[in-house]
Amino acid sequence: MMTAAVAIIALLPVLTSTGKGADIMVPMAIPTFGGMIIQIMTMFVVPVFQSIWREGEIKRKVLKVS
């Protein structure tokens, strides 16, 4: 989490720059920035889906026993 947050914060000046070299650096920084955003979203979304899936398994077992 810390690595992704630091990478995102470090890329913000590159993404907002308009000086010399910005026409080269901004397109290079966009995929890295997007990848870090997706990584952070994945860190929160995957556990939620896994808990939903496991709760469904438990409910199916309870209904099967009853």
PDBQT receptor file of N, H, CA, C and O in Angstrom, charges set to zero:
ATOM      1  N   MET A   1       0.822  -1.182   0.000  1.00  0.00    +0.000 N 
ATOM      2  CA  MET A   1       0.000   0.000   0.000  1.00  0.00    +0.000 C 
ATOM      3  C   MET A   1       0.869   1.249   0.000  1.00  0.00    +0.000 C 
ATOM      4  O   MET A   1       0.602   2.206  -0.727  1.00  0.00    +0.000 OA
ATOM      5  N   MET A   2       1.912   1.229   0.824  1.00  0.00    +0.000 N 
ATOM      6  H   MET A   2       2.129   0.451   1.414  1.00  0.00    +0.000 HD
ATOM      7  CA  MET A   2       2.797   2.396   0.893  1.00  0.00    +0.000 C 
ATOM      8  C   MET A   2       3.536   2.601  -0.427  1.00  0.00    +0.000 C 
ATOM      9  O   MET A   2       3.717   3.737  -0.866  1.00  0.00    +0.000 OA
ATOM     10  N   THR A   3       3.959   1.515  -1.056  1.00  0.00    +0.000 N 
ATOM     11  H   THR A   3       3.812   0.592  -0.700  1.00  0.00    +0.000 HD
ATOM     12  CA  THR A   3       4.685   1.626  -2.320  1.00  0.00    +0.000 C 
ATOM     13  C   THR A   3       3.797   2.242  -3.395  1.00  0.00    +0.000 C 
ATOM     14  O   THR A   3       4.232   3.128  -4.131  1.00  0.00    +0.000 OA
ATOM     15  N   ALA A   4       2.582   1.785  -3.484  1.00  0.00    +0.000 N 
ATOM     16  H   ALA A   4       2.229   1.065  -2.886  1.00  0.00    +0.000 HD
ATOM     17  CA  ALA A   4       1.659   2.332  -4.482  1.00  0.00    +0.000 C 
ATOM     18  C   ALA A   4       1.353   3.795  -4.195  1.00  0.00    +0.000 C 
ATOM     19  O   ALA A   4       1.298   4.608  -5.117  1.00  0.00    +0.000 OA
ATOM     20  N   ALA A   5       1.154   4.134  -2.931  1.00  0.00    +0.000 N 
ATOM     21  H   ALA A   5       1.199   3.473  -2.182  1.00  0.00    +0.000 HD
ATOM     22  CA  ALA A   5       0.852   5.522  -2.580  1.00  0.00    +0.000 C 
ATOM     23  C   ALA A   5       2.023   6.439  -2.914  1.00  0.00    +0.000 C 
ATOM     24  O   ALA A   5       1.822   7.534  -3.439  1.00  0.00    +0.000 OA
ATOM     25  N   VAL A   6       3.241   6.002  -2.614  1.00  0.00    +0.000 N 
ATOM     26  H   VAL A   6       3.405   5.112  -2.187  1.00  0.00    +0.000 HD
ATOM     27  CA  VAL A   6       4.419   6.818  -2.917  1.00  0.00    +0.000 C 
ATOM     28  C   VAL A   6       4.595   6.969  -4.427  1.00  0.00    +0.000 C 
ATOM     29  O   VAL A   6       4.947   8.050  -4.899  1.00  0.00    +0.000 OA
ATOM     30  N   ALA A   7       4.357   5.913  -5.183  1.00  0.00    +0.000 N 
ATOM     31  H   ALA A   7       4.071   5.035  -4.800  1.00  0.00    +0.000 HD
ATOM     32  CA  ALA A   7       4.484   5.995  -6.641  1.00  0.00    +0.000 C 
ATOM     33  C   ALA A   7       3.460   6.968  -7.224  1.00  0.00    +0.000 C 
ATOM     34  O   ALA A   7       3.780   7.741  -8.128  1.00  0.00    +0.000 OA
ATOM     35  N   ILE A   8       2.233   6.932  -6.711  1.00  0.00    +0.000 N 
ATOM     36  H   ILE A   8       1.973   6.305  -5.977  1.00  0.00    +0.000 HD
ATOM     37  CA  ILE A   8       1.201   7.843  -7.194  1.00  0.00    +0.000 C 
ATOM     38  C   ILE A   8       1.580   9.290  -6.876  1.00  0.00    +0.000 C 
ATOM     39  O   ILE A   8       1.486  10.167  -7.734  1.00  0.00    +0.000 OA
ATOM     40  N   ILE A   9       2.004   9.529  -5.645  1.00  0.00    +0.000 N 
ATOM     41  H   ILE A   9       2.080   8.816  -4.948  1.00  0.00    +0.000 HD
ATOM     42  CA  ILE A   9       2.380  10.884  -5.245  1.00  0.00    +0.000 C 
ATOM     43  C   ILE A   9       3.583  11.378  -6.040  1.00  0.00    +0.000 C 
ATOM     44  O   ILE A   9       3.645  12.549  -6.416  1.00  0.00    +0.000 OA
ATOM     45  N   ALA A  10       4.535  10.486  -6.295  1.00  0.00    +0.000 N 
ATOM     46  H   ALA A  10       4.484   9.535  -5.989  1.00  0.00    +0.000 HD
ATOM     47  CA  ALA A  10       5.732  10.878  -7.042  1.00  0.00    +0.000 C 
ATOM     48  C   ALA A  10       5.422  11.184  -8.504  1.00  0.00    +0.000 C 
ATOM     49  O   ALA A  10       6.118  11.992  -9.120  1.00  0.00    +0.000 OA
ATOM     50  N   LEU A  11       4.406  10.566  -9.065  1.00  0.00    +0.000 N 
ATOM     51  H   LEU A  11       3.840   9.910  -8.564  1.00  0.00    +0.000 HD
ATOM     52  CA  LEU A  11       4.082  10.792 -10.470  1.00  0.00    +0.000 C 
ATOM     53  C   LEU A  11       3.187  12.010 -10.702  1.00  0.00    +0.000 C 
ATOM     54  O   LEU A  11       3.051  12.458 -11.840  1.00  0.00    +0.000 OA
ATOM     55  N   LEU A  12       2.588  12.542  -9.671  1.00  0.00    +0.000 N 
ATOM     56  H   LEU A  12       2.698  12.178  -8.746  1.00  0.00    +0.000 HD
ATOM     57  CA  LEU A  12       1.712  13.703  -9.849  1.00  0.00    +0.000 C 
ATOM     58  C   LEU A  12       2.436  14.906 -10.472  1.00  0.00    +0.000 C 
ATOM     59  O   LEU A  12       1.880  15.519 -11.383  1.00  0.00    +0.000 OA
ATOM     60  N   PRO A  13       3.645  15.276 -10.031  1.00  0.00    +0.000 N 
ATOM     61  CA  PRO A  13       4.318  16.396 -10.691  1.00  0.00    +0.000 C 
ATOM     62  C   PRO A  13       4.642  16.122 -12.160  1.00  0.00    +0.000 C 
ATOM     63  O   PRO A  13       4.607  17.033 -12.987  1.00  0.00    +0.000 OA
ATOM     64  N   VAL A  14       4.957  14.871 -12.480  1.00  0.00    +0.000 N 
ATOM     65  H   VAL A  14       4.986  14.131 -11.808  1.00  0.00    +0.000 HD
ATOM     66  CA  VAL A  14       5.250  14.524 -13.872  1.00  0.00    +0.000 C 
ATOM     67  C   VAL A  14       3.989  14.659 -14.718  1.00  0.00    +0.000 C 
ATOM     68  O   VAL A  14       4.045  15.171 -15.836  1.00  0.00    +0.000 OA
ATOM     69  N   LEU A  15       2.866  14.208 -14.198  1.00  0.00    +0.000 N 
ATOM     70  H   LEU A  15       2.822  13.792 -13.290  1.00  0.00    +0.000 HD
ATOM     71  CA  LEU A  15       1.612  14.250 -14.951  1.00  0.00    +0.000 C 
ATOM     72  C   LEU A  15       1.081  15.665 -15.138  1.00  0.00    +0.000 C 
ATOM     73  O   LEU A  15       0.355  15.932 -16.096  1.00  0.00    +0.000 OA
ATOM     74  N   THR A  16       1.432  16.567 -14.240  1.00  0.00    +0.000 N 
ATOM     75  H   THR A  16       2.022  16.350 -13.462  1.00  0.00    +0.000 HD
ATOM     76  CA  THR A  16       0.926  17.929 -14.346  1.00  0.00    +0.000 C 
ATOM     77  C   THR A  16       1.939  18.895 -14.938  1.00  0.00    +0.000 C 
ATOM     78  O   THR A  16       1.671  20.094 -15.015  1.00  0.00    +0.000 OA
ATOM     79  N   SER A  17       3.093  18.400 -15.356  1.00  0.00    +0.000 N 
ATOM     80  H   SER A  17       3.310  17.426 -15.294  1.00  0.00    +0.000 HD
ATOM     81  CA  SER A  17       4.128  19.294 -15.882  1.00  0.00    +0.000 C 
ATOM     82  C   SER A  17       3.788  19.760 -17.296  1.00  0.00    +0.000 C 
ATOM     83  O   SER A  17       3.089  19.082 -18.049  1.00  0.00    +0.000 OA
ATOM     84  N   THR A  18       4.308  20.945 -17.629  1.00  0.00    +0.000 N 
ATOM     85  H   THR A  18       4.876  21.497 -17.017  1.00  0.00    +0.000 HD
ATOM     86  CA  THR A  18       4.091  21.509 -18.963  1.00  0.00    +0.000 C 
ATOM     87  C   THR A  18       5.405  22.006 -19.574  1.00  0.00    +0.000 C 
ATOM     88  O   THR A  18       5.393  22.563 -20.672  1.00  0.00    +0.000 OA
ATOM     89  N   GLY A  19       6.517  21.819 -18.897  1.00  0.00    +0.000 N 
ATOM     90  H   GLY A  19       6.526  21.366 -18.005  1.00  0.00    +0.000 HD
ATOM     91  CA  GLY A  19       7.795  22.337 -19.370  1.00  0.00    +0.000 C 
ATOM     92  C   GLY A  19       8.427  21.456 -20.424  1.00  0.00    +0.000 C 
ATOM     93  O   GLY A  19       7.771  20.633 -21.062  1.00  0.00    +0.000 OA
ATOM     94  N   LYS A  20       9.749  21.660 -20.590  1.00  0.00    +0.000 N 
ATOM     95  H   LYS A  20      10.282  22.329 -20.072  1.00  0.00    +0.000 HD
ATOM     96  CA  LYS A  20      10.499  20.875 -21.568  1.00  0.00    +0.000 C 
ATOM     97  C   LYS A  20      10.468  19.397 -21.183  1.00  0.00    +0.000 C 
ATOM     98  O   LYS A  20      10.636  19.043 -20.016  1.00  0.00    +0.000 OA
ATOM     99  N   GLY A  21      10.256  18.566 -22.154  1.00  0.00    +0.000 N 
ATOM    100  H   GLY A  21      10.120  18.854 -23.102  1.00  0.00    +0.000 HD
ATOM    101  CA  GLY A  21      10.240  17.127 -21.933  1.00  0.00    +0.000 C 
ATOM    102  C   GLY A  21       8.908  16.575 -21.466  1.00  0.00    +0.000 C 
ATOM    103  O   GLY A  21       8.748  15.358 -21.370  1.00  0.00    +0.000 OA
ATOM    104  N   ALA A  22       7.954  17.437 -21.175  1.00  0.00    +0.000 N 
ATOM    105  H   ALA A  22       8.084  18.425 -21.252  1.00  0.00    +0.000 HD
ATOM    106  CA  ALA A  22       6.651  16.966 -20.692  1.00  0.00    +0.000 C 
ATOM    107  C   ALA A  22       5.927  16.157 -21.754  1.00  0.00    +0.000 C 
ATOM    108  O   ALA A  22       5.183  15.231 -21.433  1.00  0.00    +0.000 OA
ATOM    109  N   ASP A  23       6.146  16.508 -23.043  1.00  0.00    +0.000 N 
ATOM    110  H   ASP A  23       6.751  17.260 -23.304  1.00  0.00    +0.000 HD
ATOM    111  CA  ASP A  23       5.478  15.774 -24.115  1.00  0.00    +0.000 C 
ATOM    112  C   ASP A  23       5.965  14.325 -24.195  1.00  0.00    +0.000 C 
ATOM    113  O   ASP A  23       5.277  13.469 -24.752  1.00  0.00    +0.000 OA
ATOM    114  N   ILE A  24       7.134  14.053 -23.647  1.00  0.00    +0.000 N 
ATOM    115  H   ILE A  24       7.693  14.749 -23.195  1.00  0.00    +0.000 HD
ATOM    116  CA  ILE A  24       7.660  12.680 -23.614  1.00  0.00    +0.000 C 
ATOM    117  C   ILE A  24       7.334  12.002 -22.284  1.00  0.00    +0.000 C 
ATOM    118  O   ILE A  24       6.966  10.827 -22.263  1.00  0.00    +0.000 OA
ATOM    119  N   MET A  25       7.465  12.725 -21.182  1.00  0.00    +0.000 N 
ATOM    120  H   MET A  25       7.764  13.679 -21.199  1.00  0.00    +0.000 HD
ATOM    121  CA  MET A  25       7.330  12.124 -19.853  1.00  0.00    +0.000 C 
ATOM    122  C   MET A  25       5.885  11.810 -19.471  1.00  0.00    +0.000 C 
ATOM    123  O   MET A  25       5.626  10.794 -18.826  1.00  0.00    +0.000 OA
ATOM    124  N   VAL A  26       4.957  12.654 -19.854  1.00  0.00    +0.000 N 
ATOM    125  H   VAL A  26       5.167  13.480 -20.378  1.00  0.00    +0.000 HD
ATOM    126  CA  VAL A  26       3.556  12.421 -19.465  1.00  0.00    +0.000 C 
ATOM    127  C   VAL A  26       3.025  11.108 -20.042  1.00  0.00    +0.000 C 
ATOM    128  O   VAL A  26       2.433  10.328 -19.296  1.00  0.00    +0.000 OA
ATOM    129  N   PRO A  27       3.211  10.826 -21.341  1.00  0.00    +0.000 N 
ATOM    130  CA  PRO A  27       2.735   9.524 -21.846  1.00  0.00    +0.000 C 
ATOM    131  C   PRO A  27       3.452   8.328 -21.216  1.00  0.00    +0.000 C 
ATOM    132  O   PRO A  27       2.892   7.234 -21.152  1.00  0.00    +0.000 OA
ATOM    133  N   MET A  28       4.679   8.531 -20.755  1.00  0.00    +0.000 N 
ATOM    134  H   MET A  28       5.134   9.420 -20.807  1.00  0.00    +0.000 HD
ATOM    135  CA  MET A  28       5.381   7.430 -20.083  1.00  0.00    +0.000 C 
ATOM    136  C   MET A  28       4.866   7.210 -18.662  1.00  0.00    +0.000 C 
ATOM    137  O   MET A  28       4.905   6.088 -18.158  1.00  0.00    +0.000 OA
ATOM    138  N   ALA A  29       4.388   8.264 -18.017  1.00  0.00    +0.000 N 
ATOM    139  H   ALA A  29       4.356   9.175 -18.426  1.00  0.00    +0.000 HD
ATOM    140  CA  ALA A  29       3.933   8.169 -16.631  1.00  0.00    +0.000 C 
ATOM    141  C   ALA A  29       2.488   7.689 -16.510  1.00  0.00    +0.000 C 
ATOM    142  O   ALA A  29       2.108   7.136 -15.478  1.00  0.00    +0.000 OA
ATOM    143  N   ILE A  30       1.695   7.889 -17.530  1.00  0.00    +0.000 N 
ATOM    144  H   ILE A  30       2.004   8.338 -18.369  1.00  0.00    +0.000 HD
ATOM    145  CA  ILE A  30       0.271   7.540 -17.458  1.00  0.00    +0.000 C 
ATOM    146  C   ILE A  30       0.039   6.044 -17.179  1.00  0.00    +0.000 C 
ATOM    147  O   ILE A  30      -0.770   5.727 -16.308  1.00  0.00    +0.000 OA
ATOM    148  N   PRO A  31       0.709   5.110 -17.876  1.00  0.00    +0.000 N 
ATOM    149  CA  PRO A  31       0.460   3.685 -17.563  1.00  0.00    +0.000 C 
ATOM    150  C   PRO A  31       0.881   3.290 -16.150  1.00  0.00    +0.000 C 
ATOM    151  O   PRO A  31       0.218   2.475 -15.509  1.00  0.00    +0.000 OA
ATOM    152  N   THR A  32       1.973   3.863 -15.668  1.00  0.00    +0.000 N 
ATOM    153  H   THR A  32       2.511   4.525 -16.189  1.00  0.00    +0.000 HD
ATOM    154  CA  THR A  32       2.411   3.553 -14.308  1.00  0.00    +0.000 C 
ATOM    155  C   THR A  32       1.409   4.084 -13.295  1.00  0.00    +0.000 C 
ATOM    156  O   THR A  32       1.059   3.390 -12.340  1.00  0.00    +0.000 OA
ATOM    157  N   PHE A  33       0.949   5.303 -13.500  1.00  0.00    +0.000 N 
ATOM    158  H   PHE A  33       1.233   5.867 -14.275  1.00  0.00    +0.000 HD
ATOM    159  CA  PHE A  33      -0.040   5.904 -12.610  1.00  0.00    +0.000 C 
ATOM    160  C   PHE A  33      -1.328   5.074 -12.605  1.00  0.00    +0.000 C 
ATOM    161  O   PHE A  33      -1.882   4.789 -11.543  1.00  0.00    +0.000 OA
ATOM    162  N   GLY A  34      -1.796   4.692 -13.784  1.00  0.00    +0.000 N 
ATOM    163  H   GLY A  34      -1.346   4.924 -14.647  1.00  0.00    +0.000 HD
ATOM    164  CA  GLY A  34      -3.000   3.867 -13.885  1.00  0.00    +0.000 C 
ATOM    165  C   GLY A  34      -2.829   2.506 -13.229  1.00  0.00    +0.000 C 
ATOM    166  O   GLY A  34      -3.744   2.006 -12.575  1.00  0.00    +0.000 OA
ATOM    167  N   GLY A  35      -1.666   1.914 -13.405  1.00  0.00    +0.000 N 
ATOM    168  H   GLY A  35      -0.923   2.320 -13.936  1.00  0.00    +0.000 HD
ATOM    169  CA  GLY A  35      -1.401   0.614 -12.779  1.00  0.00    +0.000 C 
ATOM    170  C   GLY A  35      -1.413   0.687 -11.267  1.00  0.00    +0.000 C 
ATOM    171  O   GLY A  35      -1.909  -0.222 -10.601  1.00  0.00    +0.000 OA
ATOM    172  N   MET A  36      -0.871   1.757 -10.723  1.00  0.00    +0.000 N 
ATOM    173  H   MET A  36      -0.467   2.495 -11.263  1.00  0.00    +0.000 HD
ATOM    174  CA  MET A  36      -0.867   1.913  -9.262  1.00  0.00    +0.000 C 
ATOM    175  C   MET A  36      -2.281   2.148  -8.729  1.00  0.00    +0.000 C 
ATOM    176  O   MET A  36      -2.637   1.653  -7.660  1.00  0.00    +0.000 OA
ATOM    177  N   ILE A  37      -3.085   2.907  -9.482  1.00  0.00    +0.000 N 
ATOM    178  H   ILE A  37      -2.796   3.309 -10.350  1.00  0.00    +0.000 HD
ATOM    179  CA  ILE A  37      -4.483   3.121  -9.072  1.00  0.00    +0.000 C 
ATOM    180  C   ILE A  37      -5.237   1.792  -9.083  1.00  0.00    +0.000 C 
ATOM    181  O   ILE A  37      -5.996   1.496  -8.161  1.00  0.00    +0.000 OA
ATOM    182  N   ILE A  38      -5.026   0.998 -10.126  1.00  0.00    +0.000 N 
ATOM    183  H   ILE A  38      -4.409   1.239 -10.876  1.00  0.00    +0.000 HD
ATOM    184  CA  ILE A  38      -5.696  -0.309 -10.210  1.00  0.00    +0.000 C 
ATOM    185  C   ILE A  38      -5.220  -1.222  -9.092  1.00  0.00    +0.000 C 
ATOM    186  O   ILE A  38      -6.014  -1.980  -8.534  1.00  0.00    +0.000 OA
ATOM    187  N   GLN A  39      -3.932  -1.161  -8.755  1.00  0.00    +0.000 N 
ATOM    188  H   GLN A  39      -3.287  -0.545  -9.208  1.00  0.00    +0.000 HD
ATOM    189  CA  GLN A  39      -3.410  -1.985  -7.667  1.00  0.00    +0.000 C 
ATOM    190  C   GLN A  39      -4.077  -1.633  -6.341  1.00  0.00    +0.000 C 
ATOM    191  O   GLN A  39      -4.456  -2.524  -5.580  1.00  0.00    +0.000 OA
ATOM    192  N   ILE A  40      -4.218  -0.361  -6.068  1.00  0.00    +0.000 N 
ATOM    193  H   ILE A  40      -3.910   0.362  -6.686  1.00  0.00    +0.000 HD
ATOM    194  CA  ILE A  40      -4.864   0.051  -4.811  1.00  0.00    +0.000 C 
ATOM    195  C   ILE A  40      -6.327  -0.375  -4.795  1.00  0.00    +0.000 C 
ATOM    196  O   ILE A  40      -6.826  -0.851  -3.775  1.00  0.00    +0.000 OA
ATOM    197  N   MET A  41      -7.021  -0.205  -5.927  1.00  0.00    +0.000 N 
ATOM    198  H   MET A  41      -6.616   0.181  -6.755  1.00  0.00    +0.000 HD
ATOM    199  CA  MET A  41      -8.421  -0.635  -5.990  1.00  0.00    +0.000 C 
ATOM    200  C   MET A  41      -8.522  -2.143  -5.782  1.00  0.00    +0.000 C 
ATOM    201  O   MET A  41      -9.434  -2.614  -5.101  1.00  0.00    +0.000 OA
ATOM    202  N   THR A  42      -7.601  -2.897  -6.358  1.00  0.00    +0.000 N 
ATOM    203  H   THR A  42      -6.861  -2.515  -6.910  1.00  0.00    +0.000 HD
ATOM    204  CA  THR A  42      -7.606  -4.353  -6.214  1.00  0.00    +0.000 C 
ATOM    205  C   THR A  42      -7.407  -4.768  -4.766  1.00  0.00    +0.000 C 
ATOM    206  O   THR A  42      -7.997  -5.748  -4.311  1.00  0.00    +0.000 OA
ATOM    207  N   MET A  43      -6.580  -4.028  -4.041  1.00  0.00    +0.000 N 
ATOM    208  H   MET A  43      -6.101  -3.232  -4.411  1.00  0.00    +0.000 HD
ATOM    209  CA  MET A  43      -6.324  -4.362  -2.639  1.00  0.00    +0.000 C 
ATOM    210  C   MET A  43      -7.587  -4.268  -1.797  1.00  0.00    +0.000 C 
ATOM    211  O   MET A  43      -7.690  -4.925  -0.761  1.00  0.00    +0.000 OA
ATOM    212  N   PHE A  44      -8.543  -3.463  -2.226  1.00  0.00    +0.000 N 
ATOM    213  H   PHE A  44      -8.460  -2.930  -3.067  1.00  0.00    +0.000 HD
ATOM    214  CA  PHE A  44      -9.792  -3.333  -1.484  1.00  0.00    +0.000 C 
ATOM    215  C   PHE A  44     -10.913  -4.187  -2.068  1.00  0.00    +0.000 C 
ATOM    216  O   PHE A  44     -11.751  -4.685  -1.317  1.00  0.00    +0.000 OA
ATOM    217  N   VAL A  45     -10.951  -4.368  -3.369  1.00  0.00    +0.000 N 
ATOM    218  H   VAL A  45     -10.270  -3.964  -3.980  1.00  0.00    +0.000 HD
ATOM    219  CA  VAL A  45     -12.058  -5.062  -4.022  1.00  0.00    +0.000 C 
ATOM    220  C   VAL A  45     -11.961  -6.578  -3.870  1.00  0.00    +0.000 C 
ATOM    221  O   VAL A  45     -12.967  -7.233  -3.601  1.00  0.00    +0.000 OA
ATOM    222  N   VAL A  46     -10.774  -7.139  -4.037  1.00  0.00    +0.000 N 
ATOM    223  H   VAL A  46      -9.957  -6.607  -4.255  1.00  0.00    +0.000 HD
ATOM    224  CA  VAL A  46     -10.614  -8.600  -3.980  1.00  0.00    +0.000 C 
ATOM    225  C   VAL A  46     -11.027  -9.166  -2.620  1.00  0.00    +0.000 C 
ATOM    226  O   VAL A  46     -11.752 -10.161  -2.592  1.00  0.00    +0.000 OA
ATOM    227  N   PRO A  47     -10.606  -8.589  -1.493  1.00  0.00    +0.000 N 
ATOM    228  CA  PRO A  47     -11.081  -9.140  -0.212  1.00  0.00    +0.000 C 
ATOM    229  C   PRO A  47     -12.597  -9.062  -0.036  1.00  0.00    +0.000 C 
ATOM    230  O   PRO A  47     -13.194  -9.946   0.579  1.00  0.00    +0.000 OA
ATOM    231  N   VAL A  48     -13.218  -8.019  -0.567  1.00  0.00    +0.000 N 
ATOM    232  H   VAL A  48     -12.733  -7.301  -1.066  1.00  0.00    +0.000 HD
ATOM    233  CA  VAL A  48     -14.675  -7.907  -0.453  1.00  0.00    +0.000 C 
ATOM    234  C   VAL A  48     -15.347  -9.034  -1.236  1.00  0.00    +0.000 C 
ATOM    235  O   VAL A  48     -16.261  -9.684  -0.729  1.00  0.00    +0.000 OA
ATOM    236  N   PHE A  49     -14.893  -9.266  -2.478  1.00  0.00    +0.000 N 
ATOM    237  H   PHE A  49     -14.151  -8.738  -2.890  1.00  0.00    +0.000 HD
ATOM    238  CA  PHE A  49     -15.478 -10.355  -3.273  1.00  0.00    +0.000 C 
ATOM    239  C   PHE A  49     -15.218 -11.716  -2.639  1.00  0.00    +0.000 C 
ATOM    240  O   PHE A  49     -16.082 -12.592  -2.680  1.00  0.00    +0.000 OA
ATOM    241  N   GLN A  50     -14.033 -11.901  -2.052  1.00  0.00    +0.000 N 
ATOM    242  H   GLN A  50     -13.332 -11.189  -2.020  1.00  0.00    +0.000 HD
ATOM    243  CA  GLN A  50     -13.741 -13.182  -1.417  1.00  0.00    +0.000 C 
ATOM    244  C   GLN A  50     -14.643 -13.399  -0.205  1.00  0.00    +0.000 C 
ATOM    245  O   GLN A  50     -15.118 -14.515   0.009  1.00  0.00    +0.000 OA
ATOM    246  N   SER A  51     -14.890 -12.364   0.589  1.00  0.00    +0.000 N 
ATOM    247  H   SER A  51     -14.504 -11.458   0.415  1.00  0.00    +0.000 HD
ATOM    248  CA  SER A  51     -15.763 -12.531   1.749  1.00  0.00    +0.000 C 
ATOM    249  C   SER A  51     -17.196 -12.810   1.319  1.00  0.00    +0.000 C 
ATOM    250  O   SER A  51     -17.887 -13.604   1.957  1.00  0.00    +0.000 OA
ATOM    251  N   ILE A  52     -17.654 -12.168   0.242  1.00  0.00    +0.000 N 
ATOM    252  H   ILE A  52     -17.092 -11.523  -0.276  1.00  0.00    +0.000 HD
ATOM    253  CA  ILE A  52     -18.994 -12.442  -0.280  1.00  0.00    +0.000 C 
ATOM    254  C   ILE A  52     -19.088 -13.896  -0.741  1.00  0.00    +0.000 C 
ATOM    255  O   ILE A  52     -20.080 -14.573  -0.473  1.00  0.00    +0.000 OA
ATOM    256  N   TRP A  53     -18.057 -14.369  -1.429  1.00  0.00    +0.000 N 
ATOM    257  H   TRP A  53     -17.251 -13.819  -1.647  1.00  0.00    +0.000 HD
ATOM    258  CA  TRP A  53     -18.043 -15.748  -1.923  1.00  0.00    +0.000 C 
ATOM    259  C   TRP A  53     -18.053 -16.743  -0.765  1.00  0.00    +0.000 C 
ATOM    260  O   TRP A  53     -18.802 -17.720  -0.796  1.00  0.00    +0.000 OA
ATOM    261  N   ARG A  54     -17.227 -16.501   0.258  1.00  0.00    +0.000 N 
ATOM    262  H   ARG A  54     -16.619 -15.708   0.283  1.00  0.00    +0.000 HD
ATOM    263  CA  ARG A  54     -17.179 -17.430   1.394  1.00  0.00    +0.000 C 
ATOM    264  C   ARG A  54     -18.465 -17.401   2.214  1.00  0.00    +0.000 C 
ATOM    265  O   ARG A  54     -18.905 -18.440   2.706  1.00  0.00    +0.000 OA
ATOM    266  N   GLU A  55     -19.064 -16.244   2.364  1.00  0.00    +0.000 N 
ATOM    267  H   GLU A  55     -18.706 -15.400   1.965  1.00  0.00    +0.000 HD
ATOM    268  CA  GLU A  55     -20.346 -16.182   3.064  1.00  0.00    +0.000 C 
ATOM    269  C   GLU A  55     -21.414 -16.951   2.303  1.00  0.00    +0.000 C 
ATOM    270  O   GLU A  55     -22.264 -17.601   2.912  1.00  0.00    +0.000 OA
ATOM    271  N   GLY A  56     -21.375 -16.883   0.960  1.00  0.00    +0.000 N 
ATOM    272  H   GLY A  56     -20.685 -16.355   0.466  1.00  0.00    +0.000 HD
ATOM    273  CA  GLY A  56     -22.315 -17.647   0.150  1.00  0.00    +0.000 C 
ATOM    274  C   GLY A  56     -22.130 -19.139   0.332  1.00  0.00    +0.000 C 
ATOM    275  O   GLY A  56     -23.103 -19.891   0.386  1.00  0.00    +0.000 OA
ATOM    276  N   GLU A  57     -20.855 -19.574   0.430  1.00  0.00    +0.000 N 
ATOM    277  H   GLU A  57     -20.064 -18.963   0.386  1.00  0.00    +0.000 HD
ATOM    278  CA  GLU A  57     -20.594 -21.002   0.673  1.00  0.00    +0.000 C 
ATOM    279  C   GLU A  57     -21.174 -21.443   2.004  1.00  0.00    +0.000 C 
ATOM    280  O   GLU A  57     -21.791 -22.505   2.095  1.00  0.00    +0.000 OA
ATOM    281  N   ILE A  58     -20.981 -20.637   3.030  1.00  0.00    +0.000 N 
ATOM    282  H   ILE A  58     -20.481 -19.775   2.956  1.00  0.00    +0.000 HD
ATOM    283  CA  ILE A  58     -21.487 -20.981   4.356  1.00  0.00    +0.000 C 
ATOM    284  C   ILE A  58     -23.015 -21.048   4.340  1.00  0.00    +0.000 C 
ATOM    285  O   ILE A  58     -23.604 -21.959   4.921  1.00  0.00    +0.000 OA
ATOM    286  N   LYS A  59     -23.651 -20.091   3.680  1.00  0.00    +0.000 N 
ATOM    287  H   LYS A  59     -23.172 -19.351   3.208  1.00  0.00    +0.000 HD
ATOM    288  CA  LYS A  59     -25.118 -20.095   3.612  1.00  0.00    +0.000 C 
ATOM    289  C   LYS A  59     -25.630 -21.314   2.855  1.00  0.00    +0.000 C 
ATOM    290  O   LYS A  59     -26.646 -21.896   3.236  1.00  0.00    +0.000 OA
ATOM    291  N   ARG A  60     -24.931 -21.711   1.774  1.00  0.00    +0.000 N 
ATOM    292  H   ARG A  60     -24.106 -21.239   1.464  1.00  0.00    +0.000 HD
ATOM    293  CA  ARG A  60     -25.351 -22.903   1.032  1.00  0.00    +0.000 C 
ATOM    294  C   ARG A  60     -25.210 -24.151   1.888  1.00  0.00    +0.000 C 
ATOM    295  O   ARG A  60     -26.068 -25.032   1.836  1.00  0.00    +0.000 OA
ATOM    296  N   LYS A  61     -24.147 -24.242   2.673  1.00  0.00    +0.000 N 
ATOM    297  H   LYS A  61     -23.450 -23.526   2.715  1.00  0.00    +0.000 HD
ATOM    298  CA  LYS A  61     -23.981 -25.405   3.551  1.00  0.00    +0.000 C 
ATOM    299  C   LYS A  61     -25.068 -25.454   4.619  1.00  0.00    +0.000 C 
ATOM    300  O   LYS A  61     -25.579 -26.528   4.935  1.00  0.00    +0.000 OA
ATOM    301  N   VAL A  62     -25.421 -24.305   5.172  1.00  0.00    +0.000 N 
ATOM    302  H   VAL A  62     -25.006 -23.432   4.915  1.00  0.00    +0.000 HD
ATOM    303  CA  VAL A  62     -26.461 -24.258   6.198  1.00  0.00    +0.000 C 
ATOM    304  C   VAL A  62     -27.800 -24.665   5.613  1.00  0.00    +0.000 C 
ATOM    305  O   VAL A  62     -28.553 -25.409   6.242  1.00  0.00    +0.000 OA
ATOM    306  N   LEU A  63     -28.109 -24.182   4.403  1.00  0.00    +0.000 N 
ATOM    307  H   LEU A  63     -27.498 -23.578   3.892  1.00  0.00    +0.000 HD
ATOM    308  CA  LEU A  63     -29.376 -24.548   3.767  1.00  0.00    +0.000 C 
ATOM    309  C   LEU A  63     -29.404 -26.021   3.385  1.00  0.00    +0.000 C 
ATOM    310  O   LEU A  63     -30.458 -26.656   3.435  1.00  0.00    +0.000 OA
ATOM    311  N   LYS A  64     -28.262 -26.564   3.008  1.00  0.00    +0.000 N 
ATOM    312  H   LYS A  64     -27.407 -26.048   2.968  1.00  0.00    +0.000 HD
ATOM    313  CA  LYS A  64     -28.196 -27.975   2.624  1.00  0.00    +0.000 C 
ATOM    314  C   LYS A  64     -28.438 -28.876   3.851  1.00  0.00    +0.000 C 
ATOM    315  O   LYS A  64     -29.089 -29.915   3.739  1.00  0.00    +0.000 OA
ATOM    316  N   VAL A  65     -27.916 -28.476   5.010  1.00  0.00    +0.000 N 
ATOM    317  H   VAL A  65     -27.387 -27.633   5.100  1.00  0.00    +0.000 HD
ATOM    318  CA  VAL A  65     -28.064 -29.270   6.237  1.00  0.00    +0.000 C 
ATOM    319  C   VAL A  65     -29.484 -29.201   6.754  1.00  0.00    +0.000 C 
ATOM    320  O   VAL A  65     -30.002 -30.197   7.259  1.00  0.00    +0.000 OA
ATOM    321  N   SER A  66     -30.120 -28.059   6.641  1.00  0.00    +0.000 N 
ATOM    322  H   SER A  66     -29.699 -27.251   6.231  1.00  0.00    +0.000 HD
ATOM    323  CA  SER A  66     -31.466 -27.868   7.201  1.00  0.00    +0.000 C 
ATOM    324  C   SER A  66     -32.510 -28.680   6.512  1.00  0.00    +0.000 C 
ATOM    325  O   SER A  66     -33.684 -28.617   6.879  1.00  0.00    +0.000 OA
TER     326      SER A  66
